[in-house]
């Protein structure tokens, strides 16, 4: 009798646990409309997707743990604090990466940056659907180009941290993808954004339709950075020339002390 009673209790608990798990698994993701409910004929939705892409970019590029790794390696930052606080950063400052594989911030950066890549890929595909549904084709091309530049800069960050990396422009390509050499990865990203530069507004970002958005000058700057990464200085010159000629000395912010404060935000020098 005792064994039978215990079996009944066990079965009941298992049923409850299964039902509970099913309930948690099936909870819809908050603030994310199901794809089947998106109205691609409403162009206002496309702008929301674009703003979401910038939200992704800003949150990842300002994440303190990612920025610390970059800053320490480039001698822009000193770790400070006690020797045992984030001790791996001290090793990085001394170019010792023997324990880097276990450092939590690198794992976070990998997941965070590639999470953004996934969003950018989805956004670009969404803009294509908006165009097919009747949204302004030129505007959708501009939106696609903006997000491609954000994606390219993110890939630049990933390549600088890990060297050989996987590069994909559609989330459906992720399965079984292999890493590319550092140079090949950079070349692939450059080839992706150079053709769309002309689709962007040719104005300083502070004069753009959405002030601060990516424009042709932003794209040129990102390509130049990518090209410098693989020592292709002819391409660096090709893409810095229009910035230098069109911006000119008059674009320089009057007081460098305030350039990176709110006073310098969206100044003519901002690219």
Secondary structure, DSSP 8 states (H G I E B T S, - for coil): -HHHHHHHHHHHHHHHHHHHHHHHHT---TT---GGG--TT-HHHHHHHHHHHHHHHHHHHT-HHHHHHHHHHTTS----S-TTTTHHHHHHHTT--TTGGG-HHHHHHHHHHHHHHHHHHHHHHHHHHHHHTTS-HHHHHHHHHHHHHHHHHHHHHHHHHHSSB---SSGGG-TT---B-HHHHHHHHHHHHHTTGGGS--S-GGGSSSTT---HHHHHHHHHHHHHHTT-HHHHHHHHHHHHHHH-GGGS-S-GGGTTSGGGTT-TT--
